[in-house]
Amino acid sequence: MSAHHEQPAPDRNGSSGERMKLIVAWVVVGVPAAWGVAQVVLKSMALFR
Amino acid sequence: MPGFSFLDREHTIAPPGFNRWRVPPAALAIHLSIGQAYAFSVFNLPLSTLRGMGAAAADDWKLTTIGWIFSVAIVFLGLSAFTFGRWLERVGPRRAMFASAVCFGGGFLVAALGVRLHSIWLVYLGYGVIGGIGLGLGYISPVSTLIKWFPDRPGMATGLAIMGFGGGAMIGSPLAVALMAALRTPTSMGVAATFAVMGLLYFLFMMFGVFTVRLPAPGWAPPMGPGAPVTRIAPGGDVHVDRALSTPQFWLLWAVLCLNVTAGIGVLGQASPMIQEMFPGVIDAGAAAGFVGLLSLANMVGRFLWSSASDSLGRRRTYMIFFALGAVLYAVVPATGRMGSVIVFVAFYAVIMSMYGGGFATIPAYLRDLFGTMHVGAIHGRLLTAWSLAGVAGPVLVNYIREYQIAHGVPKSAAYEVTMYLMAALLLAGFVANWFVRPVAAQHRFDRAAAPVGAPLRTGGR
């Protein structure tokens, strides 16, 4: 991979709009995933009763 | 195509300032959706009592007939990943993800019509064939894109995406149960309506991934400031997908994946009856369902943790751990059953399942190390045929050996012991295959200078 930086380092210099899009993107996938994990954890409690 | 130009590769290139951490959610949106396939069994019982409304009628479908829906889908997953891998590299991830969303969501709708008309062939066509093609396209479409965005940690990046496939069942199963309960009427089990709603929901969720995914601009490199974690593993020289199949490395990795999956998938499918029969009177059906859920969780978490760890451990060493530790755990699991220790039994299986998932998630980065990034998506697609074989071999091995044991007078609680030892032996064979993996010889590398002028090299962002 060539090392020349044609763009600013995006992970460090993102605008607030870009940061908001990033948060929204993770919330969109994170909420259903967390709901699914919570369902599994609740169900698995029966194993240790 | 007019109106669909937003799907073109050139419209997918990230603008300056784009944050690469927006790409993993795009991949997760696809994989969390198609991972629903692992939860298809939740429909088995309702599908078998459509006419009898909760009790099987004479013209209701048999469970063996229904079982083929999932099998057809997995076969078409492998076939489409094999067939469309090169097309994906040419058109880019967005078009492939869109095709996946159309096929997966559309497959649900066709299957809904099949349930409504009580035509099993329409269900096979819908969820099995069309949906299966969506599974294969969706599974491979974000992989090479993530590897390009995260050259400093390719294992972590692909682990994030493929973790979604492991976690998809955790969403798909309770969602299906809740929808069937809500949509059931006095004259309908609610399955057709549930299929239709899920088809639309998954299509919309996958479209979020379609619109979010971006390819890095040519020449883009990740930030390399202080503290930036960088894998020590450089990608191998680029190898053309057709050439990759003629290398021993491809077939060794094919064996590695096949053996790792075979050892895990058979037990995963039998987890519920297995724990009930190994701990009779201690574990009931409800607790066994909790065990299955925990294994799914371990499968999902292992995909991310092991794949991320491989960035520093090295891919070959990571698989050595999978095979050596997995073989030891399989060999001692029967002893935990005899001891009556449920917690140790569950803990050992959780580790085994984490390595089963880790095997899936680490393989794209392993391919990238050996064959470069040029055709890694297409090569990954072809490697997934190992999964198709393992998907048949694993359950058959476990079921056949168990029935043979019981037929010859072995108590049910001990009937899984031989299976465990066989799984340990399979993992040792995988250890040997992985041992022989070496870097690909220079003669197999793609020679751009020798390629005809104007010939599509294909790949993007380079």
Interface residues (C-beta under 8 A of the other chain):
Chain A: M1 S2 A3 H4 H5 E6 Q7 P8 A9 P10 D11 R12 N13 G14 S15 E18 R19 K21 L22 A25 W26 V28 V29 P32 A33 W35 G36 V37 Q39 V40 V41 K43 S44 M45 A46 L47 F48 R49
Chain B: A14 P16 G17 F18 N19 R20 W21 R22 P25 A26 L28 A29 L32 P151 G164 G167 M170 I171 S173 P174 F205 F208 T212 A217 G219 W220 A221 P222 P223 M224 G225 I283 G286 A287 A289 G290 F291 G293 L294 S296 L297 V342 I343 V346
